[in-house]
């Protein structure tokens, strides 16, 4: 019998958290992107499908080059793009036919390239890094001559992944294809970071990335105190992510964090601490009782 409550769906998500790495193992950015094109060889690709393959190859090559030079970022890297594409697939499966094929492919294209060229720092001005990524993507795809409409929608989707836009996006009604597309894109961008174990670990990676870029205060992101601040203000924009029970999973994490003492809330992530936190969240969901 399918889960009927947000609580039951949250438990399924908690289980998905534990097997998340298996969903991505042994795949490149191009492999993950190819899933959205049907997963089999096609005699003829549309311009947008061709663009997905071209951009995925560039993102993979850029990450590989950075890795060889010892400067691939801790968070904004190829693994993040893998996370985003796995999450987007889950969201689309939760609400099939929510987008046309072309609109879905545009969303995939945007999320493949949304962090291309990231420098590891937060934006100093609104959408600074998103604009930079968009301009890089635009220049790479220029020979493919995508339509002006496709380019405008691609630009809008990439630019709206700036976290500073989240409060405004949360207030928007999502009743157009463009707004649905942006909602799915942002939810996919955040999805893995919302899971208890993987999300806590990703917070630590983001902290390391920003500390290395010259922001020592970012160490707080690697704690449950920092995680609590993130989870309290994160938007859930799509019907898809809500239908999967993500709000219940967020509420469970916040409840567990609130009941920890200050020392535990300020304790930095380690693999063991991440596993312990995920176990506490699972137990909370299972028992529906205070820890």
Secondary structure, DSSP 4 states (H G I P E B T S, - for coil): ----SHHHHHHHHHHHHHTHHHHHTT--HHHHHHHTTTSS--S---HHHHHHHHHHHHHHHHHHHHHHTT---SSSSHHHHHHHHHHHHHHHHHTTTSS-HHHHHHHHHHHHHTTTT--SS--SSTTHHHHHHHHHHHHHHGGG---HHHHHHHHHHHHTT-GGGHHHHHHS---SHHHHHHHHHHHHHHHHHHSHHHHHHHHHHHHHHHHHTT-GGGGGGGBHHHHHHHHHH----SHHHHHTTHHHHHHHHHHHHHTS-HHHHTPBP-HHHHHHHHHHHHHHHHH-S--
